[in-house]
């Protein structure tokens, strides 16, 4: 592998800033500048255990699950040890010379690679859909066109050169969608366009040499805030989900703030409803104390909303429909091969700010879905099915597998470290054993109709999973986003994006899993399960400027790595390497990008930047294949002071065009 072109010198100046405030407003209601809703006094790692460490490395973990020395030396630890001593192997997969961090208004790819735009916001995907006209948008047109701010992307087989691509559309940025937009007085037309711009798109592509091309096909489909969903699982029909529009609690119209997701072994798409909290108005008018407390725990506060949807539909008004908010924040499942099917909201996987969900088939044939709750001091979860997966592609097997997420056990994670408490001082300095690592347990919250949380019914556990996790003492994490199992090893990788409130006044301080106070760069966690309910873990990456001693790149020589900050989405290639997209690389004065990280051998921890997205954009939803990479460039040009009336980006069309979120293809 050629050395990094900038080896041995600082790449870009470190900045204190990060994501543009306008993005924070429209994506999450600027939640990072507000008090985190997790005000529970559940024990976090630093308080959970009192460790006694001797020279032989034995430790006591108090109330944390006891793990034998043999279990602590699991496959994960063995692999990491082997990685530090193994002989060098030739680099496999997509070889490239890393791109340099930059601030260009373009997608920058390595030398020897080409790129093309697969699809842009507003491009027609249904037969008869009108061509996009920025200044003549309608709700009817948007229902037939590619939605806004594409995030997660999946590419599934169809036949021959035809593939099915599925994309999430996370949120709308109205100031960048409409000229002359008045945030205080949106029109009903603008609101209805936004409803249609949320959700998902299913698009058939023809692949081959060059850029994949959109084909009009019977599978092409838009899922919006007007699409009917079926509610399934143990909380379906609960009084907590009933509204005047749906007195059964089994039917919901729409999905929103869909962030990341995953492809199931049976060929469906899982998508996470994330920042639902700021779509609902007038939480301050709710008087019932129990309801008020639940809304607070999910960050639902205040009066009118950013988008003012409550002016046009009462379901966005908590004072009139307090249960409507409970109908969002779920994992949804979509069958991209059946355009007539109703998508499903799975209550068995719990309700919180889902980044996404990713499924792995366990040794006994059951499936586990791994999930992160993307907010400061929130938790990591997993669900394990009761039933086993059926092999084969018969209609019967597929129908059975599409019911696996309806019945099973929901767990939340509690972590412990193996270093003396005084060695975790909040600076990010490695402890004396040279690794941030330890053990942990999955704590059962509920199994179908049975709750394991005192004082909460099973329905309450699923609908208010955050409160259940508080009650059992789960570990408060630094914004757990994408959580994915490795398709070959089964080891789980979690992107912990950042947490500037870690260790501040009244907030949980650093622990071995989250070792830096005021953490603005994040880390990547690697976890190996030793049983259904126990695991070992280590931090693969502690992100940030490689010149900063409070960073760690898997033990690799930091003078040779690409700097990385704010890890967000993860994926794997056919050779087993980890790929990471970032959200807020402006914390390192550079555009966001896509990075490869080998997990084994001498190259373990060697972060290499494969591409960067335009200024103001976020890199999302990577698809990594041997001869094709797809990346979602979300919210290009979304910088403070910019708008549709004052665009600072003209990507992807150039000239004086408006910026448009798009899917980019890259190939050699």
N, C-alpha and C positions, 0 to 999 in steps of 0.2 A: 504494500500500500504506500503510495507516495506520501511524503510528510505534508503536514498542514502548511499551506503557503504562507501563513503568518506566524509560524512557529517562533516562540521566544519573545514576542512583543505584544504589548497591549493592543487589542483590536479596535475598540471604540471606548470613548469615555463613559464611565458609569454615571447614570442619571438617577435622580430621586423620583422621577415621574413614572408614568405607566400609561394605561389605557385612557383615551380621551374621555372627558366628562360627558360629552354628548352620547357616546356609546353606552356609558354606565346608566344614563337616564333612560334610554329606550330599551336596553336589554334587561336590566335588573332593578330599575328604580333607584340606582345609585346606592345599592345596599352596602357596599364596602365602606361608605362614608358614614354609615349609621351604626347604632349600637347593635351588635349581633343578637338575634332573637334567642340564642341559647344562653339563658341566664341561670340554668340549673346549677346546683352545687354538687352534682354527681362527681365522684372522685375522678380526677384525671390522672395520668400516669405518675406524675411527681408525687401525688398524695396517696396513690393506690397501694403502693408496696413500700416496705422498708427492706432494702436489700442488704445482705451480708455477703461480701465477696472475699474469698481467700485466694491464696496464690495458686491453687489448683483450679480456679475458675468455677467452683461450685457456688450456687446461689439459692436463696430462699425467696419465694414469691408470694408469701402470705396468702391473701384471698385469691390471687391469680392462680390459674390452673397449674398444678405441679407437672413439670415435664422432666423426664429422665435425661441423663447426660447423653444417652444414645439418641433420644428423640431430638434433643437440641442440636445434635450433629446430623441433621436430616440431609436429604438429598440436596436441598438448597445450599446449606452450608458447605457440603462436600463439593458441589459444583463451583462455588465461589473460591474455595481453597484450590481446587484443581486449576481454576482459571489463572491464578497468580503464578503457577509453575509450569503450565503446559507449554509444549514446544510451539513455535510459531507455525501457523497454517496459512496456506494461500487464501486471500480474501475471495469470497464467493458472492454470488448475487449481483446486484447493481453496483458495479465499481465506478467510482467517480472521484474527481478532485473537488473538495468542498467549495461551495460558493462563499464569498466573503460577506460578512454582515454589511448591510447597505440601507439606504433610504430612498431607493428608486421608486418611481411610480410605474412599476412593471413587475411581472413575475420573472425572477432571475433564476436560470437553471444552469447546471454545470456544462462545461465545454463538451461538445459531442452529443448533446441532447437537444431535442426539439420540443416545441410546445404548441398547443392550439386550444381555442375556446370550444368546449363541448356544448354548453348551453348557458344562457344569461337570464337574469330576471326579466320576465315579460315575454320570452320567446314562446311561440305557440307550441303546445304539446298535444292538443286534441284536434281532431278533424274539424275544419271550419273555423278554428280560432283565428281572430284577427291578428295581424302583425302588430308588434308593440309600438305604441305611440306615447311617448312620455307625457305629452301635453293633452292627450285625449283618453286618459285612462277611465275605465268603468269597472264596476264589480263583476259584471257579466263576462267581460274580457279576461279579467284576472282569474276567474274560476277556470279558465281554459288555458292559461299560460303558466309558465314556470314561476313559482313563488319567490318571495323576497328572502334575502339573507340565508342562503343555503348553508347548512352546517354538515351533519352526518351524511355520508355518501356510501352506498353499497352497490356492488356490481355482481349480478347473478347470471347464471347461464340460461340460455333459451334454446336456440338451435343454430347450428352453423356459426356464422359471424354475428348473429343477433344476440344481444345481451340485454338484461333488464337492469336499469339503474334506478335506485330509490334515493331520494334526498329529503332531509328535514328542512323546514323553513322556520328558523327559530323565532324571529321577532321582526317587527317593522320599525323603521326609522323615518317617521313621517316628514321630518324636515328635509330629508334627502329623496323622498318619493314625490313630493308636491312642491311646485314653485309657489311662493307667497303663502306658505302654510302658517296659520295662526294657531299656536299651541293652546291658546285659551278658548278658541272657538272653532274646532274642527267641524267640517260639514258632514252631514249624514252620508253623502257620497264618498267622502274620504274615509270615513269609518268603515263603510261596507267594503271598500277596496282593501282596507287593512285586514278585515276578517277573511277575505278571499286570498290574501297574500301569505297568511299563516298556514301551518300544516305540513303536508308532504306532497311530493310529486313522484309519480311512477312513469318512467320514460324508457321506451325501447331504443337501443342504440345499435347501429351497425358498426362493428369494429373491423379493423384490418390494418393496412398501412396508413399511418397518419392519424389525424384527429377523428375519433368516433363521431358518427353523424346521427342526429335524431331522426327516427322514423315514426310516421303516423301508424299506430298499431292499436289493436283492440285492447291491449293491456295498459295503454297510456291512461293515466288517471290523476286527478287532483283530489287530495284530502284537505279540507278547509275547516274553518270554525262553523260551517253549516252542514258538515257531514255527520250522519248518525252513527254513534258508537254503541256497542253492546257492553254492559258492565258484567263482569264474571268474577267468580271466586267467592271467598267466604263473606265478604262485606256487601256483595250484590244484594239489593233489596233492603239494605239497612235503612232505618229511619234517618240516619245521619246523611244519607245520599238522596233523600226524597225532596222534591221541590214541587211547586204548583204546576210547573210544566211537565214534570215527570213524577207523579205520585207513587210509581212503582220502585224508584231508585235503581232502575236497571237500564236506563237509556240516557245517553248524554249526546248533545250536539257539539261536535268539534273537539279539536285538540290545539294546544298553543304552547309556545315557548319550547318547542321540540329541539333539544340540543343534540346529544349524541345518541348512539344506538348500537345495534348489533344484528348479525345474521344468525338465525338459529340453525342447528343441524338439519332441520326439516324444511328449510328454505323460506321461512317467513322473516319479517323485519320486526325488531323490537326498537321502540323509540321512547325517549324519556321526556316527560313534561317537567320543565325545570322551574324557571323564575315566574311562577304563577301569582305570587303574592301581590304584585302591584297592579294587577289588572282589575282588582275588586275595590270598589269605593265604599266610603262611609262606615268603616270599621268602628269609628269613634261613636257612632249612633247605636251600636249594639249594646244592650243593657244587661243581658243575661251573663252572669259572672263566668260560668263554665265556658260558654261560647266565646266570650271575650278572651279568656285565657288561652283557648285553643287558637284563636286567630292571632294573638300576640306571638305565640310560639312559632307560627308560620310566617311572621313578619308582616301581617296584615294590619296596618294602622292607618290613621289619618282620615282625610275627607275625600275630595275628588281625586281621580286618577290622572296620570300623565296624559292618557289618550282620550279621556272623557267618554268612553263607551257607554257608561251608565246613563248618559242622556238619551240613548237611542234603544236600549234594551235593559229591562229591569234586572236581568240575571246577573249583571255586573255590579249591582247595588246590594251590598251586604245587609243594609237596613231593611230591604224588602225580601231578599232571598239569601238568608244567612248560610244555607246548606250548599248553595251553588259552588262555592269555593272548594268544598270537599269533593267535588266531582272532577277536579283537576289536580295534577301532581302525581299521576300514575305512570306506569309503564304500559304503553300500548303495543298491540301486535297487529300487523298488517300482512295479509296474504297478497303478494304482488302478482301472483299468477291467476288470481280470480278477481276480475274488476267489479263483479257484482257482490262480493263478500262484504259484510260489515266488519270494520276493524273493532278490536276488543280493548277494553281497559281492564287490566289484571289487578284485582285488589289484593291477591295473595302476596304480591311483591311489595306491599306497603306504599304509603303515600308520603312523599317528601319531595324535595327539589332534585328530581332525578337528572343526573347527567346522561345516563343511559343504562343499559343492561346487556351483559354478555354471557352466553350460555356455554357450559362445558359438560360433556358426558363423562360421568364418574365411572370408576372401575366396575361398580355394581350395576351399571346401566341406567341409574337415575341421573337427572340433570341438575346442575347447580347454576344459578344465575347470580352474577356478582354486580354490585351497584354502589355508587357513591352519591352522597347528598352534598351538592355543590354550594356550600356556604361556610363561612368561618366557623370553626369549632363544631362542625357536624360530623357525621359518622359514616362508616363503611358497613354495608349489609350484604347478606347473601340469602338466597332462597334455594331449598333442596326439595325436589319433587317427591311425591309418594310413589308414583308409578315410574316404570322404566320405559326408555325409548324403544320404539319398535323399528327394526332395521328395514331397509327397502324403501321403494318409492311408490308403493301401492296406495290407492286412495284410502284404504282402511288404515294403513300405517300412518299416513300423513294426518288423517283426521284424529287418530289417537294422540299423536305427538303434539298436535295443536291444542290439546287439553291438558298437557303436562303442567302448565303453569297455573292451573286452577286449584291444585291441591298439594300441600306440602308444608314445610316448616320455614318460617322467617327468622333469621338470625341477625345479630349486630355484633361488631368486632370490639374486643378489648385487648389492648396491647400492653406488653411489659418488656423492659429492656434488661440487659445483663451487665450493665456498667454501674459503678458506684454513682449515687445521686450527685455527688460533688463534681463529677467529671462531666456532667451535662449542665453547663453553665449558661446556656443561651447564646453563646457566641458562634456555635457551629464547629468548634474545635473537636476533632476526633477524640474519643476516649482512648484509654491506654491500650485497649485490645485492637485498635486500628479500624474499627467498624462500628457503625450504628446498627445494632441488631438485637434480637431477643426472641421472645416467644409470645403467644397469645391464644385467645380462645374465642370461639363463636358462641354467643349467648342466645339461647332460644327465646324468642318473644311470643310466638303463637304457632299453633298447628291447627289449621282449619278453624273449627269452632272452639278450640281450647286455648285460653290465654295463659301464659306463664308469668304475667306481670301482675302482681297483687294490686287490686283496686281498679283494674281495667278489664272490660270485657274483650273478647277476641275482636269484635267489630271495632271497638275503640282503638285497639292495638294497630289494626291495619290502617284505619283512617287517620289516626294521629300517631304514626310510627315514631315521630321525634319524641313525643312525650314518653312512649314506652321505652325507647332507648335511653332517655334521661334516667328513668326509674331504675334501670339495671346497671347503671354505671359504665356505659360504653365510653370509649376513648375519644376525646375531642380532637379532631384532626384539622390540618391546614387545607381546607377546601378540597375534599376528595372529589375529583371529577371522573374521568374515564377509568374504569376498573375492568381489566380484561385478563382472562386466563390464556396462557400460552397454548396454542393448539397441539403442540407436541409434548411438552413437559407437564402441562397442567399448572405450572407455577403462575401466580396471579400478579399482575403489574398494575399499580395504582398511581395515577398522576395527581399529586397534591400540589395545587397550583400556587398558592401563596396564603399568607395571613399576616397582614400588617399589624393586627391587634394582639398577636401572640405576645404574652408577657407584659402587656401594658396594664395600667392601673385597674385592678379588679378583674382582670382576665387571666385565664389559665396560662401558666408559664411554660417554658421549654421542657420537653421530655425527650427521650431517646428517639421516639418516632418522629417528633416534630422539634428538632434540636436547636432552632434559631428563634430568638425573640425578634419581633418586628420583621417577620419573614416576608420579604417582597419578591423572592425569586422561586420558592417552591422546591419540591423534591420528588423523586420517583421511588416508590416502595416496591419491593419484591417479596413475595409471600409464598411459602410452600406448606401445604397442609399435611400434617402428620396423622390426622384422623378426621372424622366428620366434624369435630368441634375444636381441634387444636391445630396450631400452626407455628412455624418459625418464620422469621422475617429479617430483612436487612434493607438499608437504603442503598439502592443502586447509584443514584445521583443525588447530590445536594447542589442545586443549580445556582447559577450566577456567573459573574466574571471569573474566569479561571485564575486571574491574578489575585483574587481575594482568597486568603487562607481559609475562609469559612465556606469553601466549596469542596466537593468531592466528586470525582468522576470514575467511580468504580475501581479506584486504585490505579487508573491509567495516568500516564504522564500528562499533566494538565497543560503543558506548553504546546501540546500537539492537538488539542481538542478545539472544536468550534464552541464558542460560548452559547449557552442556552439558559433561558429563564422562563418561568411560568408555564410548565408543561401542562397540556390540556387533554388532547386526544392521543391514544396509542393504537398501534396496529403491529402486525408481524408479517414478515416476508416468508417465502418458501424455504429459506435457509435457516429460519429461526431467529433472525435479528429483530430487535425492537425498533419501531419507528414512532416518532413523537412529533406532534404539531404543538405550536405555542400560541399563547394568548397574552399579549402585552410585552413583546420583546422591546418595546420602547423603554422599558425599565433598563435596558442596556443600550439605548440610543440606536436601535436598529429595527427594521421591519420584522414581523413574525415570519416563521418558516417551518419547514419540514426537515427532520433530522433522523439519521440512522445511528443506532447504538448496538454493536455486537454484545452478546451476553455471555460468550464463552471464550476461553483461550486468552492469549496475550492481548487481544484486541478488546477484551471486555471493558466497557466504559469509554471507548473511543468514540465520542460524539462527533458526528460529521454532518454539516448542514448540506442538505440536498438541494433545497430551493428556498427562495424568499418570496413573499407575496407583496403586493403594492402597499405603499404608505397608507396607514390608517386601517388596513385590512387585517383580518385575523385568519390564520391558516387552520382549516377544519377538515374533519371527515376523510382522512386519507384512505385510498384504496391502493395497495401495494401488490403489484404482480411482476413477474419476471421481465415482461416487455412493455408494461404500461403502468403509469402512476396517475391517479386522479386526486386532485386536491380542490376543496371548496375555498375560494377566496371570498370571505364574508365581509360585509360593510367596507369596501374600498373607499378611500377618501373621507372616511368618517373621522374628522378632526375638529377640534373646537374652533368655532368661528366659520366653519364651512357649512354649506347647505346647498339645496338645489338652486338657490339664487346666487350662490357663490361657491361653485365647485372647485376643489383644489386637486382633484384627481379626474382624469379623463380615461381611466382604464375601464374596460378593455378595448374600447372602440377608437380611442384617440381623438384628435382634433379638438373641437369644443364640446364634445359629447358629455353626457352625464355619466358618472361612474355607476356600474351595475354589478352586483354580486354575481359570481359566475363559477362554473366548474371548469377546471383547467386540466388538460391531458398533457402528460410529458412522456416521451419515449426517446430511445437512443436513435 
